[in-house]
Amino acid sequence: MTFVGLFVPLTMGLYQTPRGQEPAIVSMVTGTGLWFVHFLAETCLNFTAGFLGSGLSVPLRSTLCGLISYLVSHAWIGKRRAAAEIFPPQSSH
């Protein structure tokens, strides 16, 4: 696992409460997957493209996408858990 995939979950795990396993996994898969796609495109296809002309490096772009995916998945899973507490599943007898 690369630093690109681990930086966001480790940092957010230290400073955010409540911590969640699902957002960390989503962030690791997003960051590492995006980095790997860029790595393959640059090495195999000799394709280099800037991110909207920003000049950001591939690891930085991948880390930012990992952060965004962590925050979105954390909010989405938090809403699901809150809804489950308000409306618990009905058991049929």
C-alpha positions in Angstrom: 0.0 0.0 0.0 1.4 3.4 -0.9 1.6 6.5 1.2 -1.0 8.0 -1.2 -3.6 5.4 0.0 -2.7 5.5 3.7 -2.2 9.2 4.5 -5.9 10.2 4.6 -7.2 7.3 6.7 -4.3 7.6 9.2 -4.7 11.3 9.6 -8.5 11.2 9.8 -8.3 8.3 12.3 -6.2 10.4 14.6 -8.2 13.6 14.5 -11.8 12.7 13.7 -14.4 11.1 15.9 -16.3 8.9 15.5 -13.9 6.8 13.5 -15.1 4.4 10.8 -13.6 1.4 9.1 -15.7 1.8 5.9 -14.7 5.4 5.0 -11.0 4.4 5.6 -11.3 1.5 3.2 -13.1 3.7 0.6 -10.4 6.3 0.9 -7.5 3.7 0.5 -9.1 2.1 -2.5 -9.8 5.5 -4.2 -6.4 7.0 -3.5 -4.4 3.9 -4.5 -6.6 3.1 -7.4 -6.4 6.6 -8.9 -2.6 6.6 -8.4 -2.3 3.2 -10.0 -4.4 4.2 -13.1 -2.2 7.3 -13.5 1.0 5.3 -13.0 -0.1 2.8 -15.7 -1.1 5.6 -18.1 2.2 7.3 -17.7 4.4 4.2 -18.0 2.5 2.0 -20.5 0.8 4.6 -22.7 3.3 7.5 -22.2 0.4 9.7 -21.4 0.8 12.7 -19.2 -2.0 15.1 -18.5 -2.3 17.9 -16.0 -5.3 18.2 -13.7 -7.2 21.0 -15.4 -3.9 22.8 -16.0 -3.3 23.0 -12.2 0.1 21.4 -12.3 -0.7 19.2 -9.3 1.4 16.0 -9.0 -0.3 12.6 -9.3 0.3 11.7 -5.6 -1.3 15.0 -4.5 -4.3 14.6 -6.8 -4.7 11.0 -5.6 -4.5 12.1 -1.9 -7.0 14.8 -2.4 -9.5 12.4 -4.1 -8.9 10.0 -1.2 -9.8 12.8 1.2 -12.9 13.7 -0.7 -14.1 10.1 -0.9 -13.4 9.7 2.9 -15.5 12.7 3.8 -18.3 11.8 1.4 -18.5 8.2 2.6 -18.2 9.2 6.3 -21.2 11.6 5.9 -23.2 9.0 3.9 -22.6 6.2 6.4 -23.3 8.5 9.3 -26.7 9.4 7.8 -27.4 5.7 7.3 -26.5 4.9 10.9 -28.6 7.8 12.3 -31.6 6.7 10.2 -31.2 3.1 11.5 -31.2 4.4 15.1 -34.4 6.5 14.5 -36.2 3.8 12.5 -34.9 0.4 13.8 -35.7 -2.6 11.6 -39.1 -4.2 12.4 -38.9 -7.8 13.4 -41.7 -10.0 12.0 -43.2 -12.6 14.4 
